Amino acid sequence: MHALKVASSNLTGVFRVIDGVMTFNSFSFATFMLVVFLAYWFIFNRKGTNRLRNIFLLAVSYLFYGLWDWRFLLLIALSSLVDYSVGLAIERGESAQQKRRYLIVSLVANLGMLAVFKYFDFFIESAEELVEMLGGTPAGFRLNWILPVGISFYTFQTLSYTLDVYRGRMKAQRDVVAFFAFVAFFPQLVAGPIERARHLLPQFKGTPEFDNRAVRSGLLLVLWGVFKKVVIADRLALFVNAGYAAPEALDGWTALLVWAFFPWQLYLDFSAYSDIAIGSARMLGFKLTKNFNLPMWSAGIGDFWKRWHITLTRWFREYLFVPVRRASRHRAWPVASLMVVFFATGLWHGASWNFVFWGVFCGLGLAFVDPVMVRFGQKLNAPVQRVFLTGGTILFMYSSLVWFRAPNWGDAMEVFRAFGRWEGGWSPTDWGLTNGEFRLAWIFFIVAGGHELVMEWKPEWEASFFAGNGLKRWAVAWLLLMGLILAGSYGLNIQDQAFIYFQF
């Protein structure tokens, strides 16, 4: 009877807590997705109606995005119009110089909007701090504009189009509806994956056939994503948020848990979004790029960055690292190019010097720490080598993420200073969780880590899971659904239901 009461309370929490905008972990998005799915397959996705299908996708994508703030639609429409026009202009350009000028228009327009909305106040504030240090009086000017949701993601996605057209890797798109739908495609609009135009844009041509297996696997992936977000990540977030809200009160044990929990909260939260995006797109006949590949058990810092936020890393490598490296053949330029990329990676994540430092720190780790780890690891036998490389990666990356999470430099250093205070005698109730919820957090933390470890050890099990009869898949789907109902974090002093990467 008690379990039924808990389930009823949690279900009520789903409807009460998650309303308003359509975040992926909301009932409103589930309803929206169901309506879109039925209309898409039974009304708009018919042979000979490709344009009608794209008009429908564009309309529902703009509806989805406009519910955050209708003013954001003006920016994404402007960005789409600029790059659609620039793509055609580049293709028709008569000289390399003319094509380059058109590309510059795209770069200035897109990066200009990103700079104004995301970085203007940050750079002004930094300049004013410098003025104060030199004894001057700052003007105190700020724009205080709202950061449009997903602007960092769709800006990079649409820029991949103009850059690829300029490089001759793809033809300019002449179907304006298809292009606008590509930029605004709602499953991955807000937080990726960041798709290259030459991969996603061609999928808006033709009419895909309904695939039962793709729909079922997509739905299961969505369910798994929601489970990771609502049951695990949001529960860990309560403890992590409490720790970072009062870093001066942390002792060694609590700081250790906060240090260990946040990387998993971040990973489970962001990979959950990616899973839901990929699964939702798959249900509509689209194939999005895998964004994470078991990064938490990586064997080296370089290996980590091949597995973490794959589409962003690939974008920076292809469109920034390679061009910068080609700019000079000096032997120091590979490292310099790497540092440019990681400086940009940190700045991309947010208008804060903490993010910049985190990016530079990761770049230094990849350039100098990782080669030493790998070289030393080669002297060890295989099992010990793997433990050493994975342990070193965990120590480095978890520590780097303290600067990623802390609101400022002082709070980040306070977390590290807490490792010198081992008084003991603490209670989880002091840090956002009851004793029971703390035990649940540990159980699901171990479940998530164990699942990742098994998939790392036996990757072929994933293929076997989707092969054969559907009994095991139905059983897993049922367990995930029951977990959502009985163990979702709906009533636990909720601090933040939004996905972490919405702020970027």
Summary of the structure (lengths in Angstrom):
residues: 504
radius of gyration: 23.7
end to end distance: 43.3
largest distance: 76.1
contacts: 1602
relative contact order: 0.11
helix: 74%
strand: 0%
